[in-house]
Amino acid sequence: MSVESGHRIIPVRSRRDLRRFIDFPFRLYKGSPWWVPPLRVDVAATLNPKKNPFFAHGSLQAFLAVDDADRVVGRIAGIVNGNHLRKYDDDLGFFGFFDCVERYETAAALLDAAAGYLKDRGLRVLRGPASPTLNDTAGLLVEGFDRRPCLMMPYNPSYYEEYLLQWGMQRVMTMLAYYVHARYVQVDRLRRGAAIVHRRNDGLTIRTLDMSRFDDEARIVRNIFNDAWANNWGFVPVTEEEFAHLAKDMKPLLDSRLATIVEKDGEPVAFSVAIPDVNEVLRKLRNGRLLPFGILKLILTLKLAGTADLRIPLMGVRKKYQGRAFDVLLVLATTERSIEIGYHGCEMGWILDTNNVLKNLLASIGGVVDKEYALFERSVDS
């Protein structure tokens, strides 16, 4: 994409500018064999305070960079996450929805705008990308540029990291996406491990999600998730409204056989959810619109051809049961059922680079690191 000599940063205020904010990645990545277009309606809903429960406690301001010909050459959002501030009280805000042409000056101006938005609200640190939270599409791709991203995972050019570092940001966390192929997964090792777990823990049962009680099951999963991740770096509890919103979006993709709940003496204590990687289909909808024919293509492809791979976006074990290898039971159940159904493999991620227990488990059963993501931060006054 060519760039005029100058640029200016404007806040998104009008419907026209919101459309341009949503449209820009479609022009930036036009012709890319790896970028997967999001559904425009989903992006619009994420940015809509009337539709996204995030705005009950958070706020954001979107910005555009436009050149001398009034063409959009970049975008970003400054984000205040109220629940993050309530938990950590660290004067930290976020940036997200960051995309930019290959020009450092434009990237720097966008980052300045996001930092200024946070500074005006009394915050001192900028972290990201998170669009708009770490429970949404988050992280910057730093390794794995020659592969298609999995569902709900970001894709970006390699120069983004260079620009963030040049602007003065530092990497504060690395996240990994592991890929486990059905052909190479060590199922026998998982079975042996699961047998040991059962011997050491009486009263364990494993069941699938009961779709007839979907709302109740979603509340169970949310409670485990918030408890399991409470002490993890950067984690912010998911509100009931946010999780209900996420569950509603996931429900059409769910196969109850691939949503596993582990119970101890009848109490749900661990869970995992695997969903088809529909990016295999969405990559063919290059304009990000389902209508007029895209919805038919999406439904027919999923129903008739299916997808080759899965992704596990959610997993957790209650804190008081962590260290007992209950995650082995979850991985085994998902592996056996996915192979039986006919899936080729599964991406698990992202996984914090500090989570050595899960990293070691996945490596021991044949998993490999397929992509690497990172979060960056800097003082807004630097």
Sequence and secondary structure as in RCSB ss.txt:
>XXXX:A:sequence
MSVESGHRIIPVRSRRDLRRFIDFPFRLYKGSPWWVPPLRVDVAATLNPKKNPFFAHGSLQAFLAVDDADRVVGR
IAGIVNGNHLRKYDDDLGFFGFFDCVERYETAAALLDAAAGYLKDRGLRVLRGPASPTLNDTAGLLVEGFDRRPC
LMMPYNPSYYEEYLLQWGMQRVMTMLAYYVHARYVQVDRLRRGAAIVHRRNDGLTIRTLDMSRFDDEARIVRNIF
NDAWANNWGFVPVTEEEFAHLAKDMKPLLDSRLATIVEKDGEPVAFSVAIPDVNEVLRKLRNGRLLPFGILKLIL
TLKLAGTADLRIPLMGVRKKYQGRAFDVLLVLATTERSIEIGYHGCEMGWILDTNNVLKNLLASIGGVVDKEYAL
FERSVDS
>XXXX:A:secstr
    S EEEEE  SHHHHHHHHHHHHHHTTT SS     HHHHHHHT TTT GGGGTEEEEEEEEEETTS EEEE
EEEEEEHHHHHHH S EEEEEEEEE S HHHHHHHHHHHHHHHHTTT  EEEE EESSTTSEE EEEE TTS   
TT     THHHHHHHHTT EEEEEEEEEEEETTT  HHHHHHHHHHHHHHSTTEEEEE  GGGHHHHHHHHHHHH
HHHTTTSTT     HHHHHHHHHHHGGG  GGGEEEEEETTEEEEEEEEEE THHHHTT TTS  TTTHHHHHHH
IIIII  SEEEEEEEEE GGGTTS HHHHHHHHHHHHHHHHT  EEEEEEEETT HHHHHHHHHTT EEEEEEEE
EEEETT 
